[in-house]
């Protein structure tokens, strides 16, 4: 019973996109079994300007779609045309500019066939995800207009029982062009160069449902948890479940249905909870059905299995299976999972939103998630990215618009990643309230679409335990009328988590203060910036913030830019960069490149530029997360959350990303991973304190911290060890020591020095290691000149001394072990075998194939490490076995002052 309840619903998944067969081929017809549900397998698509036939003809089963393009079950127009080779890969260089926008100025037809063995059951089409609107036809008859099917998030259930027949049937959508300034859909703001088709198409599954006379709707579970105390552990606190649904009689006569609700999961035991109720309905009647704990004591769970974010406890899930039967025969059924958890987000004394989950404090360490630019869905790729984020110590994603399909939230539930979905800024979504945006004002139809969008997404997302909140505004809160509509829709859906009026610092009449701020920055600032409790520094909840540009690895750059663009990247700091942003604010790397040159020295080559960028991004991202972690326990004005802007990009980018398009990982990623270690030692740029942060639930004691400062020639400037440290759990902090100021001297004019921090446990095992490159000359910020996207730097730290580091000698051995299934682990022991006292700074390991191309994705337990002579580290890389032939797999070792070498792993 438990396995059945937790099994996914039998709906085909649009997982990894498949290459269509090309123009002239039609997708296979979808066969829908009696009582079944199936997603359309794909479409034949063509510009309506090239189709002279009537809508009735196009939507007729025997219509010959000769010369049409083939699209997948979730596909924009451009995604299909790129897949079949009609247009070039828009992710390389400026190839996207070669795609003519005029091809997408008018409607496009999407047509698909489905087969019904008979017509004894009722048949409906169930869908959302239309960009931007569509006229819908079935077997030659119009069933909905573009005025009714408008908005990417609105949900539609069209009863087509009277139009279908046994055998082949056809549904055709005439998709209208999209313009995010005019339609409540989605756009790309300043994230990336927007696709020429503006994502017009159908980007979620279109389901064909077959049911009996009684159907089930709006099924969900309302959970109430008696919040346990933090000390009582993850398996405590009773919970109550309430199962709700609407039961509808779709026939023309009265009928009695038996509705059965089955709930299974950990902590319930036996065959689960099974409840039944008979419901008599008049013809066409809909009735609310509630299984409540006051009538069904089984719904009171004394020891529920709670859902926790990753790192705080297990991700326990329950299953709901609801069935309606008439005269002993199944008429309809619904199955999905849910979790039991309690999310609260009151405002603290400083007015910041402070999240707790199941009674335990929670510092949000988040990042902005981006969908694919062409809205192509790939379950494996999404899971790889979620795993990468968790491995970097993140615990939340913010989705500003671009609210992903169901599989994304299923993955988040399963892996313990929190999600903050919400509406988009600056375009039509904020048209009535954002004076600086491009969105048009709303009319009465837009208001209906907005409310319907909120109702649909609330119903879709409410049972996912990964959902932390919904942001009903982004840069601006909705006006009072819209806010009321949103809140009414959320309330009607039994929305279970806090609703936030905006991601910015606003107060609304109905929701009150947002408890968030949106101060940026969005472009380069120095690492010390994050420690100041002002602007974007570490205080309160900052909903989007980072130091802007993120230069990917050299491997990715060569896959992204032409040779001429690679040259411009490092030689022309003020040149527009197509792969940065369409915004004139961000379309160059001027601020970033100037800081890199002033702090590290002018780049001597592309390789030198990329190496310096990795150093700069590592120290900056690390400082951002470390500052927020240190200040999370401040008694006054603590930091409560940050959303790094962003985690990934929807295309090949130089802008706002911790991982690049190909999931390669450089300094920005490993800086975050280092900062977010479960038990972590860190240096503070403002007061030179060394703190230990413990994100584990249990306290840690018997710890030893050691701090050593080195000149760039290897001379030791300071060395101190502190023993017997203890630090509490759940983000607690203890200060180990304060490092003395290092000042340049006449006999040591170099302003650059290194700090090595190590933390060992009671058994002498190293549990955290952190290396900083610092300057006796501080970065100086002009806060009075702060604008909306950055604070200017008027004086720069001097890290040019790193250029004088002697060459380091690094040797390594490697061994690859194949596991059962498709995974392998490559273990690398790397050692600094040099003499003297010069470290191998930021030593990077990459798995590569025989052509020296990275094998991706790879999860390293640690990387970009710094080792002094005689020190060694054992690094492990988990990767898919089939991603490179065993004989071709190599480990590439490189670093700031280490020549590039390759080794071939042995096999057991």
C-alpha positions in Angstrom: 0.0 0.0 0.0 2.8 2.4 1.0 4.6 1.8 -2.3 1.5 2.4 -4.3 0.7 5.6 -2.4 4.1 7.1 -2.9 4.4 6.0 -6.6 4.3 8.9 -9.1 1.1 9.5 -11.0 1.0 7.7 -14.4 1.6 10.8 -16.5 4.3 10.7 -19.1 7.3 13.0 -18.2 8.9 15.3 -20.7 12.4 14.5 -19.5 15.5 15.0 -21.6 14.5 16.7 -24.9 14.9 14.5 -28.0 16.0 15.7 -31.3 12.9 15.9 -33.6 13.0 14.1 -36.9 12.9 17.4 -38.8 10.4 19.3 -41.0 7.8 17.1 -42.6 7.6 14.6 -39.8 4.7 14.4 -37.4 4.8 13.1 -33.8 3.2 9.8 -32.9 -0.4 10.1 -31.8 -1.0 9.8 -28.1 -3.1 6.8 -27.1 -5.2 7.3 -24.0 -6.4 4.1 -22.3 -9.8 3.8 -20.8 -9.9 5.7 -17.4 -6.4 6.9 -18.1 -4.5 10.2 -18.4 -1.8 10.8 -21.0 0.2 13.8 -22.1 0.4 14.7 -25.8 3.7 13.4 -27.1 4.5 16.4 -29.3 3.3 18.6 -32.1 3.6 19.5 -35.7 4.1 23.3 -35.8 4.1 25.9 -38.5 3.7 29.7 -38.8 0.1 30.5 -39.5 1.3 32.9 -42.2 2.4 29.8 -44.2 -0.8 27.9 -43.7 -3.7 29.0 -46.0 -6.1 26.4 -44.6 -8.9 27.2 -42.2 -8.8 26.4 -38.5 -11.4 23.7 -39.0 -9.2 22.0 -41.6 -6.0 22.2 -39.6 -7.7 20.6 -36.6 -9.2 17.7 -38.5 -7.6 14.3 -38.1 -6.9 13.6 -41.7 -5.2 16.9 -42.4 -1.8 16.5 -44.1 0.8 18.6 -42.2 3.3 18.3 -44.9 6.4 20.5 -44.4 5.6 21.3 -40.8 8.2 21.2 -38.1 8.2 18.8 -35.3 8.1 20.0 -31.6 8.3 18.1 -28.4 5.5 17.9 -25.8 6.8 21.1 -24.1 8.4 23.4 -26.6 8.7 27.0 -27.7 8.7 27.6 -31.4 12.4 28.5 -31.4 13.3 25.4 -29.3 11.8 23.3 -32.1 13.4 25.2 -34.9 16.9 25.0 -33.2 16.4 21.3 -32.6 15.6 20.5 -36.2 18.4 22.6 -37.6 16.3 25.4 -39.0 18.1 28.0 -36.9 21.7 28.0 -35.5 22.6 27.3 -31.9 21.7 30.6 -30.2 24.1 29.9 -27.3 27.3 30.4 -29.3 28.8 33.8 -29.9 26.2 36.2 -31.6 24.5 33.4 -33.5 21.2 34.3 -31.9 21.3 37.6 -33.9 21.1 35.6 -37.1 17.6 34.3 -36.2 15.0 36.7 -37.8 12.5 38.1 -35.3 9.9 38.6 -38.1 9.4 34.9 -38.2 7.6 35.1 -34.8 5.6 38.3 -35.3 2.4 36.3 -36.1 0.6 33.2 -34.7 1.9 29.7 -35.0 -0.1 26.5 -35.3 0.5 23.6 -32.9 -1.4 20.4 -33.8 -1.4 16.9 -32.3 -3.3 13.7 -32.6 -4.6 11.5 -29.8 -6.3 8.1 -30.0 -9.3 7.0 -28.0 -10.4 3.3 -28.1 -13.9 4.4 -27.4 -16.2 7.3 -26.2 -18.0 5.7 -23.3 -16.1 8.0 -20.9 -15.9 11.7 -20.6 -12.8 13.3 -22.1 -11.1 16.6 -21.3 -8.0 18.6 -22.1 -6.1 19.8 -19.1 -3.2 22.3 -19.4 -1.4 25.4 -18.6 1.9 26.8 -20.0 0.6 28.6 -23.1 2.8 31.5 -24.1 1.1 33.9 -24.6 -2.5 32.9 -25.6 -4.2 30.4 -27.9 -7.3 29.7 -29.8 -8.0 25.9 -29.3 -9.8 23.6 -31.7 -10.7 19.9 -31.5 -11.8 17.9 -34.5 -12.7 21.0 -36.5 -14.5 22.9 -33.8 -13.3 25.8 -31.6 -13.4 25.0 -27.9 -11.7 28.1 -26.5 -10.5 31.5 -27.6 -7.3 33.3 -27.0 -9.2 35.7 -24.8 -10.0 32.7 -22.5 -6.6 30.8 -22.8 -4.3 33.7 -21.9 -1.3 33.8 -19.6 1.4 31.1 -19.1 0.2 30.2 -15.5 -3.6 30.0 -16.0 -5.0 26.5 -15.8 -7.6 25.2 -18.3 -9.8 22.1 -18.3 -11.8 21.9 -21.5 -14.5 19.2 -21.7 -14.4 17.8 -25.2 -16.6 14.8 -24.7 -19.2 15.8 -27.3 -16.5 16.4 -29.9 -14.3 13.4 -29.7 -14.7 10.0 -31.4 -13.3 6.5 -31.3 -10.0 6.4 -33.1 -7.9 9.4 -34.0 -8.7 12.9 -32.8 -6.9 16.2 -33.3 -6.3 19.2 -31.1 -4.9 22.4 -32.6 -3.6 25.5 -30.8 -3.2 28.7 -32.7 -0.5 30.3 -30.5 -0.3 34.1 -30.3 3.0 35.9 -30.2 4.4 36.8 -26.8 5.5 40.2 -25.5 6.2 40.3 -21.8 5.5 44.0 -21.7 1.9 43.3 -22.9 1.1 39.8 -21.6 1.2 38.1 -18.2 3.7 35.5 -19.2 7.5 35.8 -18.8 10.5 37.6 -20.0 14.2 37.8 -19.4 14.6 41.4 -18.0 18.4 42.0 -17.8 19.4 38.4 -17.2 20.3 37.5 -20.8 19.7 38.3 -24.5 16.0 37.4 -24.9 15.2 34.8 -27.5 13.8 36.1 -30.8 10.5 34.2 -30.4 10.0 35.6 -26.9 9.3 32.0 -25.9 6.0 31.6 -27.7 4.7 28.1 -27.6 3.4 25.5 -25.1 5.8 24.8 -22.3 3.9 22.4 -20.0 2.2 19.1 -20.7 -1.2 19.1 -22.4 -3.0 16.2 -20.7 -5.9 14.1 -22.1 -8.1 12.9 -19.3 -10.7 10.1 -19.5 -13.1 9.7 -16.6 -16.4 8.3 -15.6 -19.4 10.4 -14.6 -17.9 11.7 -11.4 -14.6 13.6 -11.3 -12.3 14.8 -8.6 -10.8 18.2 -8.4 -8.6 20.4 -6.2 -7.5 17.4 -4.0 -4.9 18.4 -1.4 -3.9 17.8 2.2 -3.8 20.5 4.9 -1.3 19.7 7.5 -1.1 21.2 11.1 2.0 20.5 13.2 2.4 21.0 16.9 5.8 22.6 16.5 8.5 20.7 18.6 11.0 22.5 20.6 14.5 22.8 19.0 15.9 20.3 21.5 13.4 17.6 21.0 14.7 16.4 17.7 13.3 15.8 14.2 10.8 13.1 15.1 8.5 14.9 17.6 5.4 17.0 17.7 1.9 15.5 16.8 0.3 16.5 13.5 -3.2 16.6 12.1 -4.1 16.0 8.4 -7.2 17.2 6.6 -7.9 15.8 3.2 -9.9 18.1 0.9 -11.3 17.8 -2.6 -14.2 18.8 -4.8 -16.4 16.1 -6.3 -18.3 16.9 -9.5 -21.1 15.0 -11.3 -20.5 15.5 -15.0 -23.4 13.5 -16.0 -27.0 14.5 -16.7 -28.6 12.5 -13.9 -28.2 12.1 -10.1 -25.5 9.7 -9.0 -23.9 8.4 -5.8 -20.2 8.1 -5.7 -18.0 6.4 -3.1 -14.9 8.5 -2.5 -11.9 6.7 -0.9 -9.0 8.6 0.6 -5.8 6.6 1.3 -2.8 8.2 3.0 0.5 6.4 3.5 3.9 7.2 4.7 6.4 6.8 7.5 4.9 7.0 10.9 1.5 5.7 9.8 2.3 2.0 9.6 0.3 -1.0 8.4 -1.7 -0.5 5.2 -2.0 3.2 5.7 -5.0 5.4 6.5 -8.1 4.5 4.4 -11.2 6.6 4.7 -14.5 6.3 2.7 -17.5 8.5 2.2 -20.6 8.2 -0.1 -21.6 11.4 -1.9 -24.9 11.8 -3.7 -24.8 14.5 -6.4 -27.4 16.1 -8.6 -26.8 16.3 -12.3 -23.9 18.8 -12.8 -23.5 19.4 -9.1 -20.1 20.0 -7.4 -19.6 19.4 -3.7 -16.7 20.0 -1.3 -15.6 16.9 0.5 -13.5 17.1 3.7 -12.0 14.2 5.7 -11.1 16.0 8.9 -9.4 14.7 12.1 -12.4 15.6 14.3 -14.4 12.9 12.5 -11.5 10.6 11.5 -9.1 10.1 14.4 -6.7 8.2 12.2 -5.7 11.6 10.8 -4.1 12.6 14.1 -0.5 11.5 13.9 1.3 11.3 17.2 4.8 10.9 15.8 4.7 12.2 12.2 7.8 11.9 10.0 8.6 15.5 9.3 10.1 17.0 6.1 13.3 18.9 6.6 15.6 20.9 4.3 18.8 19.2 3.4 21.3 19.1 6.2 18.6 19.5 8.9 16.9 16.1 8.8 15.3 13.6 6.4 13.0 14.5 3.5 10.0 12.4 4.6 7.1 12.3 2.1 3.6 11.0 2.4 1.3 9.9 -0.4 -2.4 10.7 -1.0 -4.5 8.5 -3.3 -8.1 9.7 -3.8 -10.6 7.6 -5.8 -14.2 8.1 -6.8 -16.2 5.0 -7.8 -19.7 4.8 -9.1 -21.6 1.5 -8.9 -18.4 -0.3 -8.0 -16.5 1.0 -11.0 -13.6 3.5 -10.8 -14.7 6.9 -12.2 -11.7 9.1 -11.4 -8.6 9.1 -9.2 -5.9 11.5 -8.1 -2.5 10.7 -6.6 0.3 12.9 -5.3 2.8 13.3 -2.5 2.9 15.8 0.3 5.1 16.6 3.4 4.5 17.6 7.0 6.4 20.6 8.1 5.8 24.0 9.7 7.2 27.2 8.1 7.0 30.5 10.0 8.5 33.8 9.1 7.7 36.5 11.7 9.5 39.9 11.6 12.3 40.2 14.1 13.0 43.3 16.3 14.9 44.9 13.4 12.0 44.3 11.0 13.6 41.5 9.0 11.8 38.3 8.0 13.2 35.5 10.1 12.3 32.0 8.9 12.0 28.9 11.1 11.1 25.4 10.0 9.6 22.9 12.4 10.6 25.3 15.2 14.3 25.5 14.3 16.0 28.7 13.1 16.9 28.9 9.4 19.4 31.2 7.7 18.3 31.3 4.1 21.4 30.7 1.9 19.8 31.0 -1.4 20.4 31.8 -5.1 18.3 32.8 -8.0 17.3 29.9 -10.3 17.0 30.4 -14.1 15.0 28.3 -16.5 16.6 27.5 -19.8 16.4 30.4 -22.2 14.3 28.3 -24.7 12.3 26.9 -21.7 13.4 23.3 -22.6 12.8 21.0 -19.7 15.4 18.3 -18.9 14.8 16.4 -15.6 18.3 15.0 -15.4 19.9 18.4 -16.0 17.7 20.1 -13.4 18.5 17.4 -10.8 22.2 17.9 -11.6 21.9 21.6 -10.8 19.9 21.1 -7.7 22.5 18.6 -6.4 25.3 21.1 -7.3 23.5 23.8 -5.3 23.1 21.6 -2.3 26.7 20.6 -2.5 27.7 24.3 -2.4 25.8 24.5 0.9 22.8 26.4 -0.5 19.4 25.7 0.9 17.0 27.7 -1.2 16.2 28.9 -4.7 14.3 32.0 -5.6 12.2 31.8 -8.8 11.3 35.2 -10.0 8.7 34.3 -12.5 9.8 31.3 -14.7 8.0 29.0 -12.3 9.2 25.6 -13.4 7.1 22.5 -14.2 6.0 19.9 -11.6 9.1 17.8 -11.8 11.2 20.7 -10.5 9.2 20.8 -7.3 9.2 17.0 -7.0 13.0 17.2 -7.2 13.2 19.9 -4.6 10.9 17.9 -2.3 13.1 14.8 -2.7 16.4 16.5 -2.2 15.5 19.0 0.5 15.9 22.3 -1.4 13.6 25.1 -0.3 11.9 27.2 -3.0 10.7 30.8 -3.1 8.5 31.2 -6.2 7.0 34.6 -7.1 6.0 36.9 -9.9 8.3 38.7 -12.2 9.4 42.3 -11.9 9.5 45.2 -14.4 7.2 43.9 -17.2 3.5 43.3 -17.5 3.3 41.7 -14.0 4.2 45.1 -12.5 2.7 47.3 -15.1 0.2 49.0 -12.7 2.8 49.7 -10.0 6.3 49.9 -11.4 7.1 53.4 -12.8 10.6 52.3 -14.0 9.5 49.1 -15.7 8.3 48.5 -19.3 5.0 46.7 -18.5 1.7 48.1 -19.8 -1.1 49.0 -17.4 -3.8 46.3 -16.8 -7.3 46.1 -18.1 -10.2 44.1 -16.6 -9.1 41.0 -18.6 -5.6 41.2 -17.2 -6.9 41.3 -13.7 -8.8 38.2 -14.3 -5.8 36.5 -15.8 -3.6 37.6 -12.8 -6.0 36.2 -10.3 -6.5 33.0 -12.2 -2.7 32.6 -12.4 -2.4 33.0 -8.7 -5.2 30.4 -8.0 -3.7 27.9 -10.4 -0.1 28.1 -9.1 -1.3 28.1 -5.5 -3.3 24.9 -6.2 -0.3 23.3 -8.0 2.4 24.2 -5.4 0.7 24.0 -2.0 1.3 20.4 -1.2 5.1 20.6 -2.0 6.9 20.8 1.4 9.8 22.5 -0.4 7.8 25.7 -0.9 9.0 28.3 1.7 6.8 31.3 0.7 5.2 32.9 -2.3 6.3 36.4 -3.3 3.3 38.2 -4.8 5.5 41.1 -5.7 9.1 41.6 -6.8 10.6 45.1 -7.1 7.2 46.5 -6.3 4.2 45.2 -4.3 0.9 44.8 -6.1 -1.7 47.5 -5.8 -4.3 47.1 -3.1 -6.9 45.5 -5.4 -4.5 43.0 -6.9 -3.0 42.2 -3.5 -6.6 41.4 -2.3 -7.2 39.2 -5.4 -3.9 37.3 -4.8 -4.5 36.8 -1.1 -8.1 35.7 -1.7 -6.8 33.1 -4.2 -4.1 31.9 -1.8 -6.6 31.6 1.1 -9.1 29.7 -1.1 -6.3 27.3 -1.9 -5.4 26.7 1.8 -1.9 28.1 1.1 0.2 26.8 4.0 3.3 29.1 4.1 4.0 32.8 4.6 3.0 35.2 1.8 5.5 38.0 1.2 4.2 41.2 -0.5 7.4 41.9 -2.3 11.1 41.1 -2.5 11.8 44.7 -1.8 11.4 46.7 1.4 7.7 47.7 1.2 4.7 47.8 3.4 1.2 47.0 2.2 -2.2 47.5 3.9 -3.1 43.8 3.8 0.2 42.0 4.2 2.2 44.6 6.2 6.0 44.9 5.9 7.7 42.6 3.5 10.6 42.0 5.9 12.9 41.9 2.9 15.1 44.3 1.1 16.4 44.5 -2.5 19.5 46.8 -2.1 21.7 44.8 -4.5 24.5 45.2 -5.3 24.4 43.8 -8.8 27.9 44.7 -10.0 31.4 44.6 -8.6 32.1 45.5 -5.0 35.1 44.3 -2.9 34.9 41.4 -0.4 35.0 43.8 2.5 31.7 45.3 1.4 29.7 42.4 2.7 30.7 43.0 6.3 29.3 46.6 6.5 25.8 46.6 7.9 24.5 49.0 5.2 23.4 48.8 1.6 23.8 45.1 0.6 25.9 44.1 3.5 25.2 41.3 5.9 22.0 42.3 7.7 18.4 41.4 7.3 17.1 39.5 4.4 18.5 40.5 1.0 16.4 39.0 -1.8 18.9 39.4 -4.6 22.5 40.4 -4.3 26.0 39.6 -5.7 29.1 41.3 -7.0 27.8 40.8 -10.6 29.9 39.3 -13.3 31.0 35.7 -13.2 33.6 34.7 -15.7 33.4 31.0 -16.4 36.2 28.6 -16.8 38.5 28.8 -19.8 36.9 25.6 -21.2 33.5 27.1 -21.1 34.6 30.4 -22.5 36.0 28.6 -25.6 32.7 26.9 -26.1 30.8 30.2 -25.7 32.8 33.0 -27.5 34.5 33.3 -30.9 38.3 33.9 -31.0 37.7 37.6 -31.6 35.3 37.8 -28.6 37.8 36.0 -26.4 40.4 38.6 -27.3 38.1 41.5 -26.6 37.1 39.9 -23.2 40.5 40.6 -21.7 41.9 43.5 -23.8 38.9 45.8 -24.0 37.3 46.3 -20.5 34.7 48.8 -21.7 33.6 46.9 -24.8 30.0 45.7 -24.9 29.8 42.0 -24.1 26.8 40.2 -25.8 27.0 37.4 -23.3 26.7 39.7 -20.3 23.4 41.5 -20.5 21.1 43.4 -22.9 20.9 46.2 -20.2 23.1 49.2 -20.8 23.9 49.1 -17.1 25.5 45.7 -17.4 26.5 45.2 -21.0 30.2 45.7 -20.3 32.7 44.3 -17.8 34.2 47.7 -17.1 33.8 47.7 -13.3 34.8 44.1 -12.9 37.9 44.3 -15.2 39.1 47.6 -13.7 38.9 46.1 -10.2 40.7 43.0 -11.4 43.5 45.0 -12.9 43.9 47.4 -10.0 43.9 44.6 -7.4 45.7 41.7 -9.2 47.6 43.5 -12.0 46.8 43.9 -15.6 46.1 40.6 -17.4 48.9 39.4 -19.6 46.8 36.9 -21.6 43.4 35.4 -21.8 44.6 32.5 -19.6 46.0 35.0 -17.0 42.8 37.0 -17.1 40.7 33.9 -16.4 43.0 32.8 -13.6 42.7 36.3 -11.9 39.0 36.2 -12.4 38.7 32.9 -10.6 40.7 34.3 -7.7 38.6 37.4 -7.5 35.3 35.5 -7.7 36.4 33.0 -5.1 37.3 35.6 -2.5 34.2 37.7 -3.2 31.5 35.0 -3.1 33.1 33.4 -0.1 33.1 36.7 1.7 29.4 37.3 0.9 28.2 34.0 2.4 30.6 34.2 5.3 29.5 37.7 6.3 25.8 36.7 6.3 26.7 33.5 8.3 28.7 35.4 10.9 26.0 38.1 11.4 23.1 35.6 11.6 23.5 35.4 15.4 24.1 39.1 16.1 21.8 40.2 18.9 21.0 43.5 17.0 20.0 43.6 13.3 21.1 40.1 12.4 21.3 38.7 8.9 18.4 36.4 8.2 18.8 35.5 4.6 20.4 36.2 1.2 19.6 35.2 -2.3 22.8 35.2 -4.4 21.9 36.7 -7.8 22.1 34.1 -9.4 22.8 30.4 -9.2 22.8 29.7 -12.9 22.1 31.3 -16.2 19.6 30.2 -18.9 22.3 30.4 -21.5 26.0 30.8 -22.0 26.8 33.8 -19.9 29.4 36.1 -18.2 26.8 37.4 -15.8 25.3 36.4 -12.5 26.1 32.7 -12.0 27.7 30.3 -9.6 27.7 27.5 -12.2 27.9 28.0 -15.9 25.6 26.6 -18.7 27.5 23.3 -18.9 27.7 22.9 -15.1 31.4 23.6 -14.9 32.5 25.1 -11.7 35.0 27.8 -11.0 36.1 30.2 -8.3 32.6 31.6 -7.7 31.1 28.1 -7.0 34.0 26.9 -4.9 34.0 30.1 -2.9 30.4 29.5 -2.0 31.1 25.8 -1.2 33.9 26.7 1.1 31.9 29.4 2.9 28.9 27.1 3.4 30.7 24.1 4.9 28.7 22.4 7.7 31.5 23.2 10.2 33.5 26.1 9.1 36.4 28.4 10.1 36.4 31.9 8.6 38.2 35.3 8.6 36.3 38.6 8.9 37.4 41.4 6.7 36.1 44.1 9.0 37.5 43.3 12.4 40.0 40.5 11.6 38.2 38.1 13.9 38.4 34.4 13.2 35.1 32.7 13.8 33.8 29.1 13.8 30.3 28.6 12.3 28.4 25.3 13.0 25.4 24.6 10.7 25.0 21.1 12.1 22.1 20.5 14.5 24.4 19.2 17.3 27.0 21.3 19.1 30.7 20.7 18.4 33.3 20.8 21.1 37.0 20.0 21.6 37.9 22.0 18.5 41.3 23.5 17.8 41.8 26.6 15.5 45.1 27.6 14.1 45.8 30.8 12.1 49.1 31.4 10.3 50.0 34.5 8.3 52.6 34.3 5.5 54.4 36.8 3.4 54.4 36.0 -0.4 58.0 34.8 -0.1 56.9 32.2 2.5 58.0 34.1 5.6 55.7 33.4 8.6 54.3 36.6 10.0 52.0 35.2 12.7 51.1 31.8 14.1 48.6 31.1 16.9 46.7 28.0 18.0 43.6 28.1 20.2 42.3 24.9 21.7 39.2 23.7 23.5 36.7 25.6 21.4 33.0 24.8 21.5 30.2 26.0 19.2 26.5 25.3 19.4 24.4 24.0 16.5 21.9 25.4 13.9 24.2 28.2 12.7 25.8 29.2 16.1 29.1 31.1 16.1 32.1 31.3 18.4 35.0 33.6 18.0 38.4 31.9 18.2 40.8 34.9 18.1 41.5 38.3 16.5 44.3 38.4 14.0 46.7 41.3 14.4 46.9 43.9 11.7 49.7 43.4 9.2 51.4 46.5 7.9 53.8 47.0 5.1 57.4 47.7 6.2 60.4 49.3 4.5 62.1 45.9 4.3 58.9 44.2 3.3 57.1 46.6 0.9 54.8 43.9 -0.5 51.2 44.7 0.5 50.0 41.1 -0.2 50.0 38.4 2.4 48.3 35.0 3.0 46.3 33.7 5.9 45.9 29.9 6.5 43.1 28.9 8.8 42.6 25.3 10.0 40.1 23.7 12.3 40.7 20.2 13.8 38.4 18.1 16.0 39.3 16.4 19.2 40.9 13.5 17.4 43.2 15.9 15.5 41.4 15.5 12.2 41.1 18.5 10.0 37.5 19.4 9.6 37.8 22.8 7.9 40.6 24.6 6.0 40.4 28.1 4.6 43.1 30.2 2.9 42.8 34.0 2.2 44.9 36.3 0.1 44.9 39.7 1.8 46.3 43.2 1.5 47.8 45.7 3.9 46.1 48.3 1.7 42.3 48.3 2.2 39.6 48.6 -0.5 37.9 51.9 0.0 34.2 52.3 -0.7 32.3 55.6 -1.4 29.0 54.9 0.2 27.7 58.4 -0.5 27.9 57.7 -4.2 25.9 54.4 -3.9 23.4 53.9 -6.7 20.8 51.1 -7.2 23.3 48.6 -8.5 26.6 49.1 -6.7 28.8 51.2 -4.4 31.8 52.7 -6.1 35.3 51.7 -5.0 37.8 54.6 -4.8 40.8 52.7 -3.4 41.8 49.2 -4.2 43.6 46.5 -2.2 46.9 45.4 -3.5 47.1 41.7 -4.3 49.7 42.0 -7.1 52.2 40.3 -4.8 50.6 37.0 -5.8 52.3 37.5 -9.2 55.6 37.0 -7.5 54.8 33.7 -5.9 57.4 31.1 -6.8 56.3 28.2 -8.9 54.9 25.3 -6.9 55.4 21.6 -7.6 52.3 19.5 -7.3 52.2 15.8 -7.8 49.2 13.5 -7.7 48.0 9.9 -8.0 44.5 8.9 -9.0 42.3 5.9 -9.0 38.8 5.4 -10.6 36.3 3.0 -9.0 33.1 2.0 -10.9 30.0 1.5 -8.8 27.0 -0.6 -9.6 24.8 1.4 -11.9 26.0 4.3 -13.9 28.3 6.1 -11.4 32.0 6.1 -10.8 34.3 7.8 -8.3 37.8 9.1 -9.1 40.0 9.6 -6.0 42.9 11.9 -6.3 45.7 12.3 -3.8 47.4 15.6 -4.5 50.6 16.8 -2.7 52.7 19.9 -2.8 56.2 18.4 -3.1 58.0 21.7 -3.5 60.8 22.9 -1.1 60.7 26.1 0.8 57.4 27.6 2.1 55.6 28.6 -1.1 52.0 27.4 -1.3 50.4 26.0 -4.5 47.6 28.6 -4.6 44.1 27.6 -5.7 45.0 24.3 -7.2 42.2 23.1 -9.5 41.4 19.6 -10.6 39.3 18.8 -13.6 38.3 15.5 -15.0 38.9 15.6 -18.8 38.5 13.3 -21.7 41.1 12.4 -24.4 40.6 15.8 -26.1 41.1 17.6 -22.8 37.4 18.6 -22.7 35.8 18.6 -19.2 33.8 15.6 -18.2 30.6 17.1 -16.8 28.9 17.2 -14.4 31.3 16.2 -11.6 30.9 16.6 -7.9 34.2 17.2 -6.1 34.2 16.9 -2.3 36.6 19.9 -2.4 38.5 21.7 -5.1 40.5 24.9 -5.8 42.6 24.1 -2.7 45.8 25.7 -1.4 48.6 23.5 -0.1 51.9 24.4 1.5 55.0 22.2 0.8 54.6 18.8 2.5 50.8 19.2 2.7 48.5 16.8 0.8 44.8 16.3 0.3 42.5 13.5 -0.9 39.9 14.8 -3.3 37.0 12.7 -4.7 35.1 13.2 -7.9 31.7 11.5 -8.4 30.8 11.3 -12.1 28.8 9.2 -14.5 30.6 6.2 -15.8 29.5 6.7 -19.4 30.6 10.3 -19.6 34.1 9.4 -20.8 35.7 6.1 -21.9 37.8 4.7 -19.0 41.0 4.7 -21.0 40.5 8.4 -22.1 39.6 9.7 -18.6 42.4 11.9 -17.2 42.8 14.4 -14.3 44.0 17.8 -15.3 45.8 19.7 -12.5 46.5 23.4 -12.7 46.7 26.4 -10.4 47.7 30.0 -9.9 51.4 29.2 -9.6 51.3 25.6 -10.7 52.0 24.4 -14.3 49.3 22.4 -15.9 49.8 18.6 -15.8 47.7 15.5 -16.5 47.6 12.1 -14.9 45.7 9.0 -15.9 43.7 7.3 -13.1 44.3 3.6 -12.4 41.5 1.1 -12.0 41.1 -1.3 -9.1 
